[in-house]
């Protein structure tokens, strides 16, 4: 296993994930190198289902081991919404800002102490040579801020407040975010799985 492919068409996620996997010592390819790769419809009821589907489709298409992730945002005051629909909360073909503005409107008037939330990221690892798909997850707890802050990151980062730091994810430097985030936690576990898979390939060679 000298290379893997990231099963995402999202350029922001691609950059962040590539940084998280940079110490693996393998070539991390993107779907930009496979312009005819299918766009996978994320119609699963869970983040795990979406991640598995993306990883399997892209592994089969490229013939490479594929790594996919899916992230949900659960807000206590909204009964767990937007959940798995976080990326499309304000509709299809919308901006990150459209999504978090809708979230803030729905939370208008709700005090900070009742705006608890958590990000959940599930990473799936699939290979065309294996039937099994490995999955791992990472969780980051926080609260939804009453107003956006920061210019970094993407998605809901400007309104997701990390309570221990008193900052939103968008206010953190990339290296700091990549130490604590839900995606960082999930990909730290994914790297351990990838290293085990690499060893098994070497043993079987």
Steps between C-alpha positions, in 0.01 A plus 500: 500500500709788373206727432142575601232721354282743695137443408388863508430767241513771770828694458496633859465154647764368261759751623421438867502121468823498299664696782369254758644207302827668402716292736383164364777477245269401216372690199160658567312552175188705446197463278627796300729240339192297402276755327251235390457360850134472599343747739359280774151590620517525879158360578588294805319549830828510691846645450638147507274390214603798287871453569487128418311562178747764381805291588367186326393680182831684462711194587319299234529780244870581551630156596672665798443495871253782565449710811172686545350699781161641586423749774182584685419782740261424784349794689324422828245781481394383154448138595825393332449693177652559251675166562601310189342773285741769622660564160160547337313662789398811306442305179709369213757716322527735799801663664651423838367836616146413391512193723631663814276804459197270494633330813538834680149605400356182645691556825407867529405584858642179646765573767856378456473241776222326306685496166706188558616323185737238372669419175524134402734387224505143372788385278463193281790311338421275206712298261401330174691196627308472829132451569526648846478877549666638813342795679615727781352816647587821682283733708547862602268654758429870516224759472353700215614861538245781489690668217774392258866563577822426313594462136671160494369155429178429316148372552359584843841593643412873550213413735631188676645616831754276675411572861840412649675746269237772490544514122314379196669249272534779245711701746757221539816466295484195270759310704305562821171394342667188363600398852153511655230476235257217444659438161849496653391243759340279237799516267745426781312171543482453123878533475540218751273282286688592183833412663364159600373443148839599361669245728259227393574576135874480567463169685292355218737620227 
